[in-house]
């Protein structure tokens, strides 16, 4: 699967454009609490309104298998699939 790197100051617009090209049935934003504070306030429209949110603790020490397992657990409980 190709990676998409987007450099922008217009986060909401970029996400709307990206999501319009994708086929999905649910949307989840996974972010640490710093990103949540700084970026999510910019998402007023479709991307944020239709998305679930999973928040993790910031910091390199939290990028570990335990955090990954918690994220997978929350995604499963919310009914997320690969599509």
N, CA, C and O atoms as CSV, one atom per row, in Angstrom:
chain,resi,resn,atom,element,x,y,z
A,1,UNK,N,N,0.855,-1.174,0.000
A,1,UNK,CA,C,0.000,0.000,0.000
A,1,UNK,C,C,0.900,1.236,0.000
A,1,UNK,O,O,1.799,1.348,0.833
A,2,UNK,N,N,0.663,2.159,-0.925
A,2,UNK,CA,C,1.481,3.367,-0.970
A,2,UNK,C,C,1.219,4.278,0.222
A,2,UNK,O,O,0.108,4.336,0.748
A,3,UNK,N,N,2.244,4.973,0.629
A,3,UNK,CA,C,2.137,5.926,1.727
A,3,UNK,C,C,1.817,7.306,1.164
A,3,UNK,O,O,2.250,7.653,0.065
A,4,UNK,N,N,1.059,8.087,1.923
A,4,UNK,CA,C,0.729,9.449,1.521
A,4,UNK,C,C,1.319,10.414,2.534
A,4,UNK,O,O,0.913,10.431,3.696
A,5,UNK,N,N,2.283,11.223,2.089
A,5,UNK,CA,C,2.829,12.270,2.933
A,5,UNK,C,C,2.250,13.591,2.452
A,5,UNK,O,O,2.394,13.961,1.287
A,6,UNK,N,N,1.602,14.288,3.354
A,6,UNK,CA,C,0.965,15.546,2.999
A,6,UNK,C,C,1.507,16.626,3.920
A,6,UNK,O,O,1.412,16.509,5.142
A,7,UNK,N,N,2.068,17.660,3.349
A,7,UNK,CA,C,2.557,18.796,4.116
A,7,UNK,C,C,1.606,19.953,3.867
A,7,UNK,O,O,1.502,20.439,2.741
A,8,UNK,N,N,0.913,20.398,4.904
A,8,UNK,CA,C,-0.100,21.426,4.702
A,8,UNK,C,C,-0.375,22.181,5.992
A,8,UNK,O,O,-0.117,21.680,7.086
A,9,UNK,N,N,-0.890,23.366,5.854
A,9,UNK,CA,C,-1.426,24.115,6.983
A,9,UNK,C,C,-2.944,24.015,7.012
A,9,UNK,O,O,-3.585,24.487,7.950
A,10,UNK,N,N,-3.518,23.395,5.977
A,10,UNK,CA,C,-4.967,23.232,5.848
A,10,UNK,C,C,-5.327,21.770,6.114
A,10,UNK,O,O,-5.672,21.032,5.191
A,11,UNK,N,N,-5.246,21.361,7.379
A,11,UNK,CA,C,-5.408,19.961,7.757
A,11,UNK,C,C,-6.778,19.429,7.359
A,11,UNK,O,O,-6.874,18.357,6.761
A,12,UNK,N,N,-7.821,20.152,7.678
A,12,UNK,CA,C,-9.175,19.670,7.385
A,12,UNK,C,C,-9.365,19.466,5.882
A,12,UNK,O,O,-9.863,18.422,5.461
A,13,UNK,N,N,-8.981,20.434,5.082
A,13,UNK,CA,C,-9.134,20.333,3.634
A,13,UNK,C,C,-8.343,19.150,3.084
A,13,UNK,O,O,-8.851,18.408,2.243
A,14,UNK,N,N,-7.114,18.964,3.546
A,14,UNK,CA,C,-6.280,17.859,3.075
A,14,UNK,C,C,-6.899,16.511,3.425
A,14,UNK,O,O,-6.877,15.584,2.616
A,15,UNK,N,N,-7.455,16.403,4.636
A,15,UNK,CA,C,-8.090,15.151,5.029
A,15,UNK,C,C,-9.348,14.873,4.219
A,15,UNK,O,O,-9.582,13.738,3.803
A,16,UNK,N,N,-10.143,15.883,3.998
A,16,UNK,CA,C,-11.358,15.700,3.198
A,16,UNK,C,C,-10.988,15.212,1.799
A,16,UNK,O,O,-11.614,14.289,1.278
A,17,UNK,N,N,-9.970,15.831,1.188
A,17,UNK,CA,C,-9.535,15.420,-0.148
A,17,UNK,C,C,-9.010,13.981,-0.138
A,17,UNK,O,O,-9.352,13.193,-1.019
A,18,UNK,N,N,-8.193,13.639,0.841
A,18,UNK,CA,C,-7.651,12.289,0.929
A,18,UNK,C,C,-8.757,11.262,1.139
A,18,UNK,O,O,-8.783,10.232,0.465
A,19,UNK,N,N,-9.659,11.531,2.055
A,19,UNK,CA,C,-10.725,10.574,2.367
A,19,UNK,C,C,-11.713,10.407,1.223
A,19,UNK,O,O,-12.330,9.350,1.091
A,20,UNK,N,N,-11.869,11.417,0.406
A,20,UNK,CA,C,-12.792,11.308,-0.724
A,20,UNK,C,C,-12.291,10.303,-1.763
A,20,UNK,O,O,-13.070,9.818,-2.584
A,21,UNK,N,N,-11.000,9.992,-1.730
A,21,UNK,CA,C,-10.415,9.032,-2.669
A,21,UNK,C,C,-10.333,7.621,-2.094
A,21,UNK,O,O,-9.860,6.710,-2.775
A,22,UNK,N,N,-10.779,7.423,-0.868
A,22,UNK,CA,C,-10.659,6.130,-0.187
A,22,UNK,C,C,-12.026,5.494,0.003
A,22,UNK,O,O,-13.042,6.182,0.102
A,23,UNK,N,N,-12.033,4.167,0.052
A,23,UNK,CA,C,-13.254,3.420,0.311
A,23,UNK,C,C,-13.170,2.852,1.729
A,23,UNK,O,O,-12.320,2.007,2.009
A,24,UNK,N,N,-14.033,3.306,2.608
A,24,UNK,CA,C,-14.017,2.835,3.986
A,24,UNK,C,C,-15.430,2.900,4.544
A,24,UNK,O,O,-16.281,3.626,4.031
A,25,UNK,N,N,-15.671,2.122,5.617
A,25,UNK,CA,C,-16.997,2.161,6.226
A,25,UNK,C,C,-16.994,2.817,7.604
A,25,UNK,O,O,-18.054,3.158,8.129
A,26,UNK,N,N,-15.814,2.995,8.192
A,26,UNK,CA,C,-15.676,3.681,9.478
A,26,UNK,C,C,-14.352,4.424,9.463
A,26,UNK,O,O,-13.439,4.086,8.709
A,27,UNK,N,N,-14.265,5.433,10.304
A,27,UNK,CA,C,-13.051,6.242,10.368
A,27,UNK,C,C,-12.667,6.434,11.834
A,27,UNK,O,O,-13.514,6.733,12.676
A,28,UNK,N,N,-11.385,6.259,12.123
A,28,UNK,CA,C,-10.881,6.468,13.473
A,28,UNK,C,C,-9.620,7.320,13.399
A,28,UNK,O,O,-8.738,7.076,12.576
A,29,UNK,N,N,-9.550,8.303,14.254
A,29,UNK,CA,C,-8.350,9.118,14.390
A,29,UNK,C,C,-7.626,8.631,15.637
A,29,UNK,O,O,-8.197,8.607,16.727
A,30,UNK,N,N,-6.366,8.245,15.469
A,30,UNK,CA,C,-5.535,7.794,16.579
A,30,UNK,C,C,-4.459,8.849,16.770
A,30,UNK,O,O,-3.662,9.106,15.868
A,31,UNK,N,N,-4.440,9.459,17.947
A,31,UNK,CA,C,-3.501,10.558,18.187
A,31,UNK,C,C,-3.122,10.593,19.661
A,31,UNK,O,O,-3.871,10.131,20.522
A,32,UNK,N,N,-1.949,11.148,19.932
A,32,UNK,CA,C,-1.605,11.352,21.336
A,32,UNK,C,C,-2.290,12.634,21.826
A,32,UNK,O,O,-2.836,13.403,21.034
A,33,UNK,N,N,-2.252,12.842,23.118
A,33,UNK,CA,C,-2.978,13.981,23.683
A,33,UNK,C,C,-2.414,15.319,23.214
A,33,UNK,O,O,-3.152,16.301,23.140
A,34,UNK,N,N,-1.120,15.377,22.897
A,34,UNK,CA,C,-0.561,16.621,22.353
A,34,UNK,C,C,-1.146,16.923,20.979
A,34,UNK,O,O,-1.564,18.050,20.714
A,35,UNK,N,N,-1.177,15.929,20.116
A,35,UNK,CA,C,-1.745,16.114,18.777
A,35,UNK,C,C,-3.226,16.434,18.853
A,35,UNK,O,O,-3.734,17.254,18.087
A,36,UNK,N,N,-3.908,15.794,19.766
A,36,UNK,CA,C,-5.340,16.050,19.934
A,36,UNK,C,C,-5.573,17.519,20.249
A,36,UNK,O,O,-6.450,18.154,19.663
A,37,UNK,N,N,-4.795,18.051,21.167
A,37,UNK,CA,C,-4.929,19.456,21.562
A,37,UNK,C,C,-4.581,20.403,20.425
A,37,UNK,O,O,-5.254,21.415,20.230
A,38,UNK,N,N,-3.536,20.082,19.674
A,38,UNK,CA,C,-3.033,20.996,18.652
A,38,UNK,C,C,-3.758,20.904,17.316
A,38,UNK,O,O,-3.918,21.915,16.633
A,39,UNK,N,N,-4.196,19.721,16.935
A,39,UNK,CA,C,-4.701,19.529,15.581
A,39,UNK,C,C,-6.207,19.328,15.510
A,39,UNK,O,O,-6.855,19.880,14.620
A,40,UNK,N,N,-6.777,18.560,16.417
A,40,UNK,CA,C,-8.192,18.216,16.274
A,40,UNK,C,C,-9.123,19.414,16.321
A,40,UNK,O,O,-10.207,19.371,15.739
A,41,UNK,N,N,-8.730,20.467,16.993
A,41,UNK,CA,C,-9.559,21.670,17.006
A,41,UNK,C,C,-9.716,22.270,15.612
A,41,UNK,O,O,-10.663,23.013,15.354
A,42,UNK,N,N,-8.783,21.946,14.712
A,42,UNK,CA,C,-8.862,22.445,13.342
A,42,UNK,C,C,-9.871,21.664,12.502
A,42,UNK,O,O,-10.270,22.121,11.431
A,43,UNK,N,N,-10.282,20.496,12.978
A,43,UNK,CA,C,-11.191,19.643,12.214
A,43,UNK,C,C,-12.620,19.873,12.661
A,43,UNK,O,O,-13.082,19.258,13.622
A,44,UNK,N,N,-13.316,20.748,11.973
A,44,UNK,CA,C,-14.688,21.074,12.350
A,44,UNK,C,C,-15.707,20.318,11.516
A,44,UNK,O,O,-16.843,20.120,11.948
A,45,UNK,N,N,-15.310,19.898,10.333
A,45,UNK,CA,C,-16.250,19.315,9.391
A,45,UNK,C,C,-16.240,17.805,9.383
A,45,UNK,O,O,-16.126,17.156,10.422
A,46,UNK,N,N,-16.362,17.261,8.187
A,46,UNK,CA,C,-16.551,15.840,7.979
A,46,UNK,C,C,-15.514,14.929,8.631
A,46,UNK,O,O,-15.913,13.966,9.286
A,47,UNK,N,N,-14.215,15.168,8.494
A,47,UNK,CA,C,-13.273,14.193,9.056
A,47,UNK,C,C,-13.470,13.972,10.548
A,47,UNK,O,O,-13.497,12.827,11.000
A,48,UNK,N,N,-13.605,15.018,11.304
A,48,UNK,CA,C,-13.732,14.869,12.756
A,48,UNK,C,C,-15.138,14.430,13.141
A,48,UNK,O,O,-15.303,13.603,14.037
A,49,UNK,N,N,-16.144,14.969,12.479
A,49,UNK,CA,C,-17.513,14.669,12.851
A,49,UNK,C,C,-17.896,13.222,12.669
A,49,UNK,O,O,-18.721,12.704,13.423
A,50,UNK,N,N,-17.315,12.549,11.679
A,50,UNK,CA,C,-17.678,11.167,11.404
A,50,UNK,C,C,-16.697,10.165,12.007
A,50,UNK,O,O,-16.874,8.958,11.836
A,51,UNK,N,N,-15.691,10.628,12.691
A,51,UNK,CA,C,-14.618,9.749,13.159
A,51,UNK,C,C,-14.720,9.436,14.640
A,51,UNK,O,O,-15.134,10.264,15.452
A,52,UNK,N,N,-14.326,8.204,14.964
A,52,UNK,CA,C,-14.074,7.848,16.356
A,52,UNK,C,C,-12.693,8.381,16.709
A,52,UNK,O,O,-11.887,8.669,15.824
A,53,UNK,N,N,-12.426,8.511,17.986
A,53,UNK,CA,C,-11.133,9.017,18.434
A,53,UNK,C,C,-10.548,8.076,19.477
A,53,UNK,O,O,-11.204,7.723,20.457
A,54,UNK,N,N,-9.306,7.679,19.249
A,54,UNK,CA,C,-8.543,6.925,20.242
A,54,UNK,C,C,-7.353,7.795,20.604
A,54,UNK,O,O,-6.566,8.175,19.737
A,55,UNK,N,N,-7.220,8.110,21.884
A,55,UNK,CA,C,-6.141,8.977,22.357
A,55,UNK,C,C,-5.150,8.156,23.165
A,55,UNK,O,O,-5.531,7.370,24.033
A,56,UNK,N,N,-3.879,8.351,22.866
A,56,UNK,CA,C,-2.827,7.669,23.618
A,56,UNK,C,C,-1.964,8.704,24.326
A,56,UNK,O,O,-1.998,9.890,23.997
A,57,UNK,N,N,-1.201,8.245,25.291
A,57,UNK,CA,C,-0.304,9.111,26.046
A,57,UNK,C,C,0.885,9.488,25.171
A,57,UNK,O,O,1.437,8.625,24.489
A,58,UNK,N,N,1.295,10.758,25.172
A,58,UNK,CA,C,2.422,11.167,24.323
A,58,UNK,C,C,3.754,10.654,24.855
A,58,UNK,O,O,3.877,10.271,26.018
A,59,UNK,N,N,4.738,10.656,23.979
A,59,UNK,CA,C,6.096,10.294,24.382
A,59,UNK,C,C,6.554,9.003,23.740
A,59,UNK,O,O,5.770,8.079,23.525
A,60,UNK,N,N,7.839,8.958,23.439
A,60,UNK,CA,C,8.433,7.775,22.811
A,60,UNK,C,C,8.250,6.523,23.659
A,60,UNK,O,O,8.091,5.427,23.123
A,61,UNK,N,N,8.271,6.680,24.975
A,61,UNK,CA,C,8.147,5.515,25.851
A,61,UNK,C,C,6.782,4.848,25.743
A,61,UNK,O,O,6.611,3.709,26.178
A,62,UNK,N,N,5.813,5.548,25.170
A,62,UNK,CA,C,4.475,4.977,25.013
A,62,UNK,C,C,4.239,4.380,23.635
A,62,UNK,O,O,3.160,3.854,23.365
A,63,UNK,N,N,5.227,4.454,22.770
A,63,UNK,CA,C,5.144,3.806,21.463
A,63,UNK,C,C,5.684,2.396,21.627
A,63,UNK,O,O,6.827,2.101,21.281
A,64,UNK,N,N,4.829,1.531,22.166
A,64,UNK,CA,C,5.247,0.185,22.500
A,64,UNK,C,C,4.128,-0.811,22.235
A,64,UNK,O,O,3.026,-0.429,21.841
A,65,UNK,N,N,4.412,-2.072,22.451
A,65,UNK,CA,C,3.456,-3.131,22.151
A,65,UNK,C,C,2.211,-3.047,23.053
A,65,UNK,O,O,1.113,-3.385,22.613
A,66,UNK,N,N,2.368,-2.611,24.276
A,66,UNK,CA,C,1.208,-2.472,25.167
A,66,UNK,C,C,0.219,-1.442,24.634
A,66,UNK,O,O,-0.990,-1.673,24.637
A,67,UNK,N,N,0.737,-0.306,24.177
A,67,UNK,CA,C,-0.129,0.720,23.604
A,67,UNK,C,C,-0.796,0.199,22.343
A,67,UNK,O,O,-1.987,0.427,22.130
A,68,UNK,N,N,-0.037,-0.498,21.505
A,68,UNK,CA,C,-0.600,-1.076,20.294
A,68,UNK,C,C,-1.733,-2.043,20.626
A,68,UNK,O,O,-2.780,-2.017,19.980
A,69,UNK,N,N,-1.532,-2.885,21.617
A,69,UNK,CA,C,-2.574,-3.837,22.023
A,69,UNK,C,C,-3.829,-3.105,22.511
A,69,UNK,O,O,-4.947,-3.533,22.223
A,70,UNK,N,N,-3.650,-2.014,23.241
A,70,UNK,CA,C,-4.801,-1.225,23.705
A,70,UNK,C,C,-5.551,-0.610,22.529
A,70,UNK,O,O,-6.781,-0.592,22.518
A,71,UNK,N,N,-4.818,-0.108,21.544
A,71,UNK,CA,C,-5.453,0.477,20.358
A,71,UNK,C,C,-6.233,-0.599,19.607
A,71,UNK,O,O,-7.387,-0.377,19.239
A,72,UNK,N,N,-5.620,-1.764,19.372
A,72,UNK,CA,C,-6.316,-2.855,18.689
A,72,UNK,C,C,-7.569,-3.274,19.455
A,72,UNK,O,O,-8.606,-3.547,18.851
A,73,UNK,N,N,-7.474,-3.323,20.768
A,73,UNK,CA,C,-8.627,-3.685,21.602
A,73,UNK,C,C,-9.764,-2.682,21.398
A,73,UNK,O,O,-10.914,-3.072,21.195
A,74,UNK,N,N,-9.442,-1.405,21.452
A,74,UNK,CA,C,-10.463,-0.366,21.284
A,74,UNK,C,C,-11.063,-0.394,19.879
A,74,UNK,O,O,-12.268,-0.204,19.714
A,75,UNK,N,N,-10.230,-0.628,18.873
A,75,UNK,CA,C,-10.746,-0.726,17.505
A,75,UNK,C,C,-11.707,-1.913,17.376
A,75,UNK,O,O,-12.771,-1.798,16.768
A,76,UNK,N,N,-11.324,-3.033,17.946
A,76,UNK,CA,C,-12.189,-4.212,17.896
A,76,UNK,C,C,-13.509,-4.000,18.615
A,76,UNK,O,O,-14.565,-4.385,18.113
A,77,UNK,N,N,-13.447,-3.386,19.794
A,77,UNK,CA,C,-14.675,-3.125,20.558
A,77,UNK,C,C,-15.608,-2.163,19.824
A,77,UNK,O,O,-16.826,-2.225,19.993
A,78,UNK,N,N,-15.040,-1.276,19.013
A,78,UNK,CA,C,-15.833,-0.310,18.268
A,78,UNK,C,C,-16.315,-0.878,16.923
A,78,UNK,O,O,-17.014,-0.189,16.180
A,79,UNK,N,N,-15.952,-2.115,16.610
A,79,UNK,CA,C,-16.444,-2.761,15.400
A,79,UNK,C,C,-15.679,-2.424,14.131
A,79,UNK,O,O,-16.205,-2.573,13.028
A,80,UNK,N,N,-14.441,-1.969,14.282
A,80,UNK,CA,C,-13.649,-1.639,13.106
A,80,UNK,C,C,-13.156,-2.900,12.406
A,80,UNK,O,O,-12.868,-3.908,13.051
A,81,UNK,N,N,-13.063,-2.834,11.089
A,81,UNK,CA,C,-12.501,-3.900,10.277
A,81,UNK,C,C,-11.407,-3.300,9.406
A,81,UNK,O,O,-11.100,-2.114,9.526
A,82,UNK,N,N,-10.822,-4.102,8.534
A,82,UNK,CA,C,-9.785,-3.595,7.644
A,82,UNK,C,C,-10.370,-2.713,6.560
A,82,UNK,O,O,-9.614,-2.051,5.849
A,83,UNK,N,N,-11.665,-2.676,6.405
A,83,UNK,CA,C,-12.302,-1.913,5.330
A,83,UNK,C,C,-13.138,-0.820,5.911
A,83,UNK,O,O,-13.762,-0.060,5.170
